[in-house]
Amino acid sequence: MYAITGANGFIGKHLTSYFRERDIPYRSIGRDSKNVDFKIKELSRDTNWEEAFEGVEVIFHLAAKVHEINNSKNNDLSLYLKNNFEATKKLISDACKVGVKKIIFLSTIKVNGEKTEFGFPFNFESSPNPQNAYAISKYKAEKILIKYGLERNIDFTIVR
């Protein structure tokens, strides 16, 4: 079975629809209790993911605090770290406890930076250069997934 965190978000809605239309078994997880199988209160180091991940083999981790255009709290690093780094760290730990085999993590291209020179787009070999709180928190989450994935023998994919 698959689990989808952030199931009510933009990408989560499309992924759950894809699975539903093809009768692929999944568990939707989100903060909005109306259209999810499992509700979480918040994204933080205290989030308990274990029950939501029972019987799950693959997690699509889409849940995150995303950057908001024209919001004065856009660079509150502690808020982004709580939601994107600490919650992901706890998610990985809980996933390992219940035997999840793979985590697919949706990061952001902003980890690579804000722009490139004309004719030189970001690619697989681009060096990370996160420049705002959102990008920094997602990069830290990537690094902890790599670390825990290798240490705890859990497969992972990071999508920027």
Secondary structure, DSSP 8 states (H G I E B T S, - for coil): -EEEETTTSHHHHHHHHHHHHTT--EEEEES-GGG-SEE-S--STT---HHHHTT-SEEEE-------TT-GGGG-HHHHIIIIIIHHHHHHHHHHHHT--EEEEE--GGGG-S---TT----TT------SHHHHHHHHHHHHHHHHHHHTT-EEEEE-
